[in-house]
């Protein structure tokens, strides 16, 4: 998106009318869950390799 092509009033209005931080926080929580699952998988893999 080229923000320079629109007047500042339009860009500012879009920022304030947007979805807020909710979707960003939901994505961060989902990535935390993925990281936890990856950690569990890595632990299991390590225990199999260490035998």
C-alpha positions as CSV (number, residue, x, y, z in Angstrom):
1,X,0.0,0.0,0.0
2,X,1.3,3.4,-0.9
3,X,0.5,5.7,2.0
4,X,2.1,8.6,0.2
5,X,-0.6,8.5,-2.6
6,X,-3.4,9.5,-0.1
7,X,-3.8,12.6,1.9
8,X,-2.7,12.3,5.6
9,X,-6.3,12.8,6.7
10,X,-7.4,9.6,4.9
11,X,-4.4,7.6,6.3
12,X,-5.1,8.8,9.8
13,X,-8.8,8.1,9.6
14,X,-8.1,4.5,8.4
15,X,-5.7,3.9,11.3
16,X,-8.2,5.1,13.9
17,X,-11.1,3.2,12.3
18,X,-9.1,0.0,11.9
19,X,-9.5,-3.2,14.0
20,X,-7.1,-2.1,16.7
21,X,-4.6,-4.4,18.4
22,X,-7.0,-7.4,18.8
23,X,-5.9,-9.3,15.7
24,X,-2.3,-8.7,16.4
25,X,-2.6,-10.0,20.0
26,X,-4.6,-13.0,18.7
27,X,-1.8,-13.8,16.2
28,X,0.8,-13.4,19.0
29,X,-1.1,-15.9,21.2
30,X,-1.4,-18.3,18.3
31,X,2.4,-18.1,17.7
32,X,3.0,-18.7,21.4
33,X,1.0,-21.9,21.2
34,X,2.9,-23.0,18.0
35,X,6.2,-22.3,19.8
36,X,5.1,-24.4,22.8
37,X,4.1,-27.3,20.6
38,X,7.4,-27.1,18.8
39,X,9.3,-27.1,22.1
40,X,7.4,-30.3,23.1
41,X,8.2,-31.9,19.8
42,X,11.8,-31.0,20.1
43,X,12.0,-32.4,23.6
44,X,10.5,-35.7,22.4
45,X,12.8,-35.8,19.4
46,X,15.8,-35.1,21.7
47,X,14.9,-38.0,24.0
48,X,14.6,-40.4,21.1
49,X,17.9,-39.3,19.6
50,X,19.7,-39.4,23.0
51,X,18.9,-43.1,23.6
